[in-house]
């Protein structure tokens, strides 16, 4: 599966306290906002197609290279004096701006040139539904039209997906395909959009059957400047209306919630998610901590029977208020789970081992869980659900709060990790130089690695250097932000070590802590001479390779679920562009 083009930055904007990956394709480049851009009354000025200010008549005919004497197969091109397309510069963000069709149309392809006049001929009228585009297979036509989808909300309160709205009025065939694409993934940026969507599917129930994803990732409840009482009176997004919405979308496959809708996840909503939507595969409760959310979950536990839950991708990322009994009730029923994120949750060892052996977990995050290290190692090395299938494993912790893995735990874990693993986070562990020989084999198939606090710069150098007895390393990202920096970051630039040299390729990104980053900012030019630049967003800090002689490889990986940048702190449950609240949790927080 190839990655889809990212939404242009001039179209998609971050939501409240959010971050999204930049469309430039450069590693670790983000845009972020702490105040919702939706709240600004901003409307993009359209480029008028009616303008006649630019003279486009100065054009020349260039013959084809293969038939230089032909007057029929060449093309008309603007001359050097051409200043059409409203003189839009093609650098920076403006490179995404549309080119005016009227400017292109002004180049008359039927003018006299070289004594030969090409006459315009009237095209034969086509029978409706017989055009080449409409006769394409539905799967291909859906893929083409799907490239026009703008998933992130637009600036201000302006409409998005205008191109798709125009296609609805083109023909019956395009209308049917476009309609299914428009309703396949529903993004709700604020409550009025939700009310409009709910009204449409209530009046036309067939539209509700088209919905596959209900996405509140970009939702901002404070957008319209209403108080809690006013929001309740408007009756836009409430627990009652959300439950009704789920009842009208029976074929829903993905439900993505977050902190700002947590208070609306009432018992009735949760009951529908877990018991009444048979096609539901992915649910995300990212950072939902509202007291009503906790109470709703506690009251739901009595509804669970012995049957298996169909949900395969489940995220409780930082739902820190849920009590252990919630996970002890749900985990034994996750016989089909493949993605599980319980970062920061109050899970017990009993809950962990209650996951059915029929599960095949590929993405697992136990970061910041206060679990005993030996039990975690025993689970990862013996449980059928994880021991052969893991692709992403996050065990990162804050050692000042809780140390999950000591030296013995690391020694028992590293030799038993599967070769399927591509991302490993052991930040906060008591990893030391003695573990480097155990890490070396892993660096031959890992893309991402976060090391523990007792590893040194010479140890990292050893991991990245070529060895006769092993294949070259595959690391693209390494996190050393947990270093004990008594040794100082200056050792990264020591000529005895090749961490920043070309020999460490394909290493692309090094994550460091805030204090050394602020110190390195004062010597940014010296870092640039080494072929590296400093980048940051939120509480994350990186050194990124930008050596002209070394081309940057495509960072897209199927296991990253749509993300282009390295070092995600959150496991996504749906393949999509990174942005909004999820983007903030993935790349802006420690």
Number of C-alpha atoms within 10 A of each C-alpha: 5 8 15 12 11 22 21 18 20 15 18 20 26 29 30 25 19 25 27 28 27 22 19 13 14 16 23 23 17 24 16 23 17 11 16 21 20 23 17 12 10 13 12 11 6 9 14 11 14 10 11 11 9 14 13 21 13 14 18 15 15 14 16 14 10 9 11 11 11 12 17 11 13 16 12 15 15 16 13 9 10 15 14 19 18 15 10 14 11 10 8 8 13 13 13 15 15 11 16 18 13 16 20 14 11 16 19 13 17 12 15 11 12 8 6 11 11 13 10 9 6 6 6 6 6 8 7 10 13 11 10 7 12 15 11 12 9 14 9 11 17 16 13 11 17 17 12 15 20 20 20 27 26 24 24 16 18 14 10 17 15 12 12 20 14 11 18 17 11 10 12 14 18 20 17 13 19 23 16 17 21 20 19 19 19 19 22 20 24 21 21 15 17 21 18 12 18 21 13 14 19 15 10 12 13 13 19 24 17 20 23 22 22 22 20 24 27 29 26 24 18 18 19 13 10 12 11 10 8 10 17 12 9 13 14 19 22 18 20 15 17 21 21 16 22 21 17 20 21 19 18 25 22 23 23 22 25 24 21 21 21 21 18 23 25 22 21 17 21 18 19 17 23 18 13 14 19 16 14 24 21 24 24 26 22 27 23 25 19 19 12 16 23 23 14 19 18 15 12 17 17 9 9 15 11 8 10 15 21 19 24 20 24 25 25 23 26 24 24 19 17 22 16 14 14 18 22 20 17 18 20 20 21 24 21 21 25 22 23 23 26 24 28 20 22 20 23 18 14 14 17 19 19 18 23 19 16 12 20 20 25 21 25 22 24 23 27 23 23 18 19 16 19 17 16 19 21 15 17 21 20 12 18 17 24 24 18 20 19 24 21 22 25 24 22 25 24 16 17 7 10 15 20 28 27 17 14 13 20 22 17 15 18 19 14 15 21 17 15 14 20 23 25 23 24 23 26 28 27 21 22 17 15 13 17 16 14 17 16 17 17 23 21 18 18 21 23 23 25 24 25 28 20 18 20 19 23 16 17 19 16 16 23 23 15 13 12 6 6 11 12 18 23 19 24 21 23 24 23 23 25 21 21 14 18 6 11 11 19 12 15 18 16 13 10 10 19 20 24 23 16 15 12 21 19 20 22 23 26 24 23 19 19 15 12 15 20 12 12 17 14 10 10 13 13 14 18 15 11 15 19 22 19 20 18 17 17 17 12 19 25 25 22 23 26 19 17 8 8 12 10 15 10 10 17 15 16 12 16 22 17 19 24 24 23 24 26 21 22 24 29 30 23 20 13 16 21 25 28 27 27 27 28 27 22 22 28 23 14 14
